[in-house]
Amino acid sequence: MIAIKDNIAQVELQITAACQQAHRKPDEVTLLAVSKTKPIEMLEQAYQAGQRHFGESYVQEAVDKIIALQGNPDITWHFIGPIQTNKTKLIASHFSWVHSIDRIKVAKRLNEHRSNQDTPLNICLQVNISGEISKSGVLPHELPALLEFIETCEHLCLRGLMAIPEKNASQASFMQMQQLFLALKVQYPTMDTLSMGMSDDLQLAINAGSTLVRIGSAIFGARG
């Protein structure tokens, strides 16, 4: 049996060590447990170990989990996968955060579907910082138009940026995201989140100011 409690403790130690190396405070970094494809029993174990932020990428699977675990209202659900426009209603209705907005059409639909909720939907804009053709995300020079539209969306709250730098990316790619984030924070005061960093590049991300790291296999084991 995977010792999820021990795994979470180990990841938290890694975050603390990375923060110390970067001369940052560990409480500046939120651990998002990427629970996509994992059974509810594993999520329950993580919850019992104190984990409260969970990230999902597959809408229907996620909704089933959210409904099954609705007795734990202090769980915060984050949608981190590519967004199909025909899934925006489910996403807007069930999640507190969406990290993967990269086009106006998706933002428009999420805003419309969130209108019957009590609170705005927290969003991050996904940036394709490495310029990879196969990867989702808005290119940096395309951000102004998307940001201008987001400002008109009363049911969305702009919280920050998300990125998945290319495999084996250098520190420079992460620092480029940090510079972009810091520049935009001046103009958009609600921005406080830089969602960046996974198991293999945790240190690089935290060095570059990441405030939220997305960790899956180090907590739940490799995908089945």
N, C-alpha and C positions, 0 to 999 in steps of 0.2 A: 504493500500500500504506500502511495506517495504521502510523505509527511508534509502536508501543505502548511501547517503551522510553522514547522521548522524552516521550510523554504521561504516563507514570508519574512521570518526573522532574519534569515541569511541575506535576503535582498535588502532589507532595511539597514543591515550592517554595511552592505556595499554602498548604499546611498549615503550613509553617514560618512564613510571613508572617502567617497568621491567629493562630498561637500567640504570635508576638511582639507583635502588637497586643493580644492578650488577656492578656499577661504570663504566658504558660505556656511549658513546655518542649515542643518538638516530639515528643519521645519519649513524651509522655503520650497521644498520639493514634495509634491504629492505622488504617491504610488498608485497608479492605475493598474489593477489586475486585469489583464486581457483574458477574458473567460470564454471567448468564442470557441465553439465546438466542444466545450467541456460540459459534463453533466451537472445537473443542479446539486447533486450531492457534494461535488467538489466546491461549488460556490458556497454552500452552507458551511463547509469546513473552513473556508477562507473567512467567512463572516464571523464564525465563532472565534477565529484567531485575531479578530479586530479589523479586518479589511472592510472598507465601506465603499470604495470607488471601483466599479466594474466596467470594463469596456467590451462592447459587442460589435460584430460586423455584419451579421446575417439577421435580417429584420424579423422574420417569423420565429426563428429559434429564440431570438432575444425576447420577443414579446411573450412567448410561452414561459420563459424564465422569470420575467418581470411579474407576470400574473401569479406564478407559483410562489414567488418570494415576497408578495405584496404585504405579508404580515411583518416585514422588516422595513418600515417606512424610512429608516435612516440610510438605506442604501441609495447611492447616487449612481444613476445609469448614464453611461457615455456611449454614444454611437460613433464609431471610429472608422467605419468602412466606406467604400464607394456608395454613392447614393443614387438609386434609380428613382426617377420622378414619380413613378406609380407607387412608391413606398413612402412618400413624404408624409402622408397623413398618419400612418402608423408611427413613424419616427417622431413626429411633432406631438403625438398624443401620449407617448410612453417614456420618452427620454427627457432628462434634464439638460444634457449637453450633447452637442453635435460638433465633432472635430473636423469634419471632412467636406465642408462647403467649398466649392471651387467654381461655381457659376451662378449667374443671376437667376436663371430659371428655377434652380433648386431652392435658393434663398427665398424667392417669391412664394413658392408653394409651401415651404415650411412656415413662413410668416402667416399665410392665409389659414393654414390648418391649426396653427397655435392660438388663433384668436379666441378660442373658447376656453383656454387655460387661464388659471389665476396668475401665473407668473410668466415672464418672457422666457424664451428658449435661449440658453447660453450657447454661443457658437464660437468656433474657431475657424479661420479660413485656412484651407490646406494649400501650402505653397510647394510647388515643384522646384525646389532649390537646386537640384542637380540637372534640371532640364531633360530628364529622361522621357523619351517618347512613350514608353510603356507605362508610365506612372501617372496617376491622377494628380490634380493640383493645378492651381493658377500660377503662371509665371510671374516673377516679381514685377515686371513692367505692366502687367495686366491688373495688378491689385487696385490702383486708384479707382477704376470704373466699378469694380465690385464693391469697394468700400463706400463709394458714393451712393450706390443702390441700398446697401445695408442700412445706411443712415435714415432711409425712408421707411424702414420696416419696424413698426412700433412693437411688434411681438417677438423681436429678436434682440438679444443683448450681446454685442460684440465683446468677447472676452480675450481674444488673442489669435495666435497663429499656431498651425500644426505643420510639421514637416517629417518626411521620411527620407533623409539623405541616402544617396546610393550606397550600396554595400562597400565596405572598406573606405568610406569617405574620409577625407582628411579633416583635421580640426578646422581648416579654413571654411569648409562648407557650413559647419555648425556656427562659426563666428559670423558668417554672412547672414544667417538667420537671426542671430542675436542683434546685429546691427539694424536689420530691417525692423525687428520687433521694437527696439528702443526708439527708433525714429518715428514709428507709427504711434507709440504710446503718448508722445507729446501732443499729437493731434487728436487721438481718441482715448480719453481718460478712463474709459471702462476697461481698457485692455490691461490685463494683469497675468495672462497665462501664455507661456511658451511651451507647447506640447511637443516634446522632442526627446528622443532617446529610448532605446530598447535594450534588451539583455546584452547585446554585443557591443553597443556604443554608449553605454551608460556614462562612463567617465567623460567622454568627449562632449556629450550633451550637457552635463552638469557644469563642466568647465565653461560652456558657452551660455550659461544662464537659464537652462531649462527649468521650468517650475513644475512640470508634470512629466513623469516617465511612464511608458507603457510596457509592462512586463508580463509575458505570458508563460513561456516554457520554463523559465526559472522558478515559477510558482507551481504551475499545474503539470509540468512534464511536457514532453514532445507531443505534437498532435498525433492522435490515433489514426 
